[in-house]
């Protein structure tokens, strides 16, 4: 960085020969976060994390960040400090530099973040081929289970949240899988997406963009620690939390059968029948749709 | 552009050897624009234009744009189309490519835009030297006069707006001075800023960032067509509209005395006395502060 925050614009020095990868996402209070279950520091963190997760999904290294905030006039004077504290923690955790910002008064709190990264080869959603494995970068369902337990907030729910601290953390402080995204890109991933809507919907996005079919194997879908226990308490199907629960911010990728990469989990395969995009359940094949996660809403 | 809107992120190919120049600004309905005096197409245009103006102020060429919107749930279905129509018109007018976007529901309409450009040499606010000329890229006061006449909205005001269509246009459809910014950078400008707060405040920003003094010559400040007439009708000092009226989105720059550049207008000079930052008025020197423009507010 040659010029940072404080001038009309920031001046950056891109790495020669690399592609620039850019994305923007806006988070609004009451839609994407709320004061009932998380703190302003968490909101700042999350606004950074979800944008970096989009870079991770391209196989990019994260480098720079810009933040445009609207803050209600009646907000407490410390709110902005606390938001920026969370933004700063995320920048430090993921080694990105905040290079620009703007703040305006407005009727509600919103955080619009733009993240810039670099990649030698960016992986889109559109390259999956028949025969490719569908892999995920970790076990699923923690964010959805965490939010559901926070909403329930009775004694058994609080006990589970205490036993499995990863559940609330997955909701409050998602961790973009930047290193894994780069490993997947280098290992030859043909398509990649981050899990913001749940694996069912996001795997469908990969198949649609690539023009191929997909079989998701329910029995192979890995559950994060505590998700089975949360599902039992909540009276819900664990697969629903894992496949339809959004906001895990892990990665799903298509990987050629010959690719050699540890640390990823197989849960299906891409096929040559674009009309056939299904979950294989114990009760037989079911269409891979209708499980999309509706982002947290208070309204 | 290798990958545009629709994937997790856009993939861009920066020009080898050039600096990347990035900026973000958020505009909120009722703060930066309002339905009384302009249309949704104007809001989209303006959100793009004010960001490109920041690139112009660095001497950069504009290349790419990302837009993060929040839109009220009760907004008419055509509002988004009309906003994007204005965004598209501005992108075409200034040859930038929209490469990313996100839209969320929210309690108010806001547009957070991030603009990316490139420059061989970026001009900051901080390089002005004693003896440099203070120049502006055009005559001032049109946007402030236009807004004041639109607010007044009586017969004489409407008549003036009809005689001088540049006044309302300056408020509704500011035009970032991208070509002039690059010419100023190539001519050796030592510091530069875009006029979003009025020349008085923005020239002060240049002097402060550069650690020098400044003399602004009131008599030399060029007035845009119709500003003198508007000031007479409004009972205001034309200099107040020209110096304190914000949002002209012209450029102010420090230019070494030896620089040879046509088409810019001299209105002062930078000096070696950092404690002396003044307007030279017919009544004598006055401090160069207290004229900052308060952005349009409805609330």
Contacts between the chains, C-beta under 8 A, distances in Angstrom:
chain1	res1	chain2	res2	distance
A	2	B	19	6.7
A	2	B	122	7.2
A	3	B	122	6.5
A	3	B	124	5.6
A	7	B	58	7.4
A	7	B	124	4.9
A	7	B	125	5.5
A	7	B	126	7.5
A	7	B	209	7.7
A	8	B	23	6.5
A	8	B	54	4.3
A	8	B	55	7.8
A	8	B	57	4.0
A	8	B	58	5.7
A	8	B	125	7.1
A	8	B	192	7.7
A	8	B	193	6.2
A	8	B	194	6.2
A	9	B	21	4.9
A	9	B	22	6.0
A	9	B	23	3.7
A	9	B	54	4.9
A	9	B	55	5.9
A	9	B	57	7.3
A	9	B	58	4.9
A	9	B	60	7.0
A	9	B	115	7.8
A	9	B	117	7.5
A	9	B	122	7.7
A	10	B	21	7.1
A	10	B	22	5.2
A	10	B	23	7.0
A	11	B	19	5.1
A	11	B	20	7.3
A	11	B	21	5.5
A	11	B	58	6.9
A	11	B	119	7.4
A	11	B	122	4.3
A	11	B	124	7.7
A	12	B	19	6.7
A	12	B	20	4.2
A	12	B	21	7.5
A	12	B	22	6.4
A	13	B	19	6.2
A	13	B	20	7.3
A	14	B	14	4.6
A	14	B	20	5.1
A	16	B	16	5.7
A	16	B	17	7.4
A	17	B	16	7.4
A	19	B	2	6.8
A	19	B	11	5.1
A	19	B	12	6.7
A	19	B	13	6.3
A	20	B	11	7.3
A	20	B	12	4.3
A	20	B	13	7.3
A	20	B	14	5.1
A	20	B	20	7.2
A	20	B	116	8.0
A	21	B	9	4.9
A	21	B	10	7.1
A	21	B	11	5.5
A	21	B	12	7.5
A	22	B	9	6.0
A	22	B	10	5.2
A	22	B	12	6.5
A	22	B	64	7.2
A	22	B	66	6.3
A	22	B	99	6.5
A	22	B	100	5.9
A	22	B	114	7.9
A	22	B	116	7.0
A	23	B	8	6.5
A	23	B	9	3.7
A	23	B	10	7.0
A	23	B	66	7.5
A	23	B	100	5.7
A	24	B	66	4.2
A	24	B	67	7.3
A	24	B	68	4.7
A	24	B	100	5.1
A	24	B	101	6.9
A	24	B	102	5.4
A	24	B	112	7.6
A	24	B	114	6.1
A	25	B	68	6.8
A	25	B	102	4.8
A	26	B	68	3.9
A	26	B	69	7.1
A	26	B	70	6.0
A	26	B	102	5.3
A	26	B	103	7.7
A	26	B	104	5.1
A	26	B	106	8.0
A	26	B	112	6.3
A	27	B	104	7.4
A	28	B	70	5.6
A	28	B	104	5.1
A	28	B	105	7.1
A	28	B	106	4.3
A	28	B	107	7.9
A	30	B	107	7.9
A	31	B	104	6.0
A	31	B	105	6.1
A	31	B	106	6.8
A	32	B	104	7.3
A	54	B	8	4.3
A	54	B	9	4.9
A	55	B	8	7.9
A	55	B	9	5.9
A	57	B	8	4.0
A	57	B	9	7.2
A	58	B	7	7.4
A	58	B	8	5.7
A	58	B	9	4.9
A	58	B	11	6.9
A	60	B	9	7.0
A	64	B	22	7.1
A	66	B	22	6.3
A	66	B	23	7.5
A	66	B	24	4.2
A	66	B	114	5.6
A	67	B	24	7.3
A	68	B	24	4.7
A	68	B	25	6.8
A	68	B	26	3.9
A	68	B	68	7.3
A	68	B	112	3.9
A	68	B	114	7.6
A	69	B	26	7.1
A	70	B	26	6.0
A	70	B	28	5.6
A	70	B	70	8.0
A	70	B	108	7.8
A	70	B	110	5.5
A	99	B	22	6.5
A	100	B	22	5.9
A	100	B	23	5.7
A	100	B	24	5.1
A	100	B	114	7.9
A	101	B	24	6.8
A	102	B	24	5.4
A	102	B	25	4.9
A	102	B	26	5.2
A	102	B	112	7.7
A	103	B	26	7.8
A	104	B	26	5.1
A	104	B	27	7.3
A	104	B	28	5.1
A	104	B	31	5.9
A	104	B	32	7.3
A	104	B	110	7.7
A	105	B	28	7.0
A	105	B	31	6.0
A	106	B	26	8.0
A	106	B	28	4.3
A	106	B	31	6.9
A	106	B	108	5.9
A	106	B	110	5.9
A	107	B	28	7.9
A	107	B	30	7.9
A	107	B	107	5.1
A	107	B	108	4.3
A	108	B	70	7.8
A	108	B	106	5.9
A	108	B	107	4.3
A	108	B	108	6.3
A	110	B	70	5.5
A	110	B	104	7.6
A	110	B	106	5.9
A	110	B	110	6.4
A	110	B	112	7.9
A	112	B	24	7.5
A	112	B	26	6.3
A	112	B	68	3.9
A	112	B	102	7.7
A	112	B	110	7.9
A	112	B	112	3.4
A	114	B	22	7.9
A	114	B	24	6.1
A	114	B	66	5.6
A	114	B	68	7.6
A	114	B	100	7.9
A	114	B	114	4.0
A	115	B	9	7.9
A	116	B	20	8.0
A	116	B	22	7.0
A	117	B	9	7.6
A	119	B	11	7.4
A	122	B	2	7.3
A	122	B	3	6.5
A	122	B	9	7.6
A	122	B	11	4.3
A	124	B	3	5.6
A	124	B	7	4.9
A	124	B	11	7.8
A	125	B	7	5.5
A	125	B	8	7.1
A	126	B	7	7.5
A	192	B	8	7.7
A	193	B	8	6.2
A	194	B	8	6.2
A	209	B	7	7.7
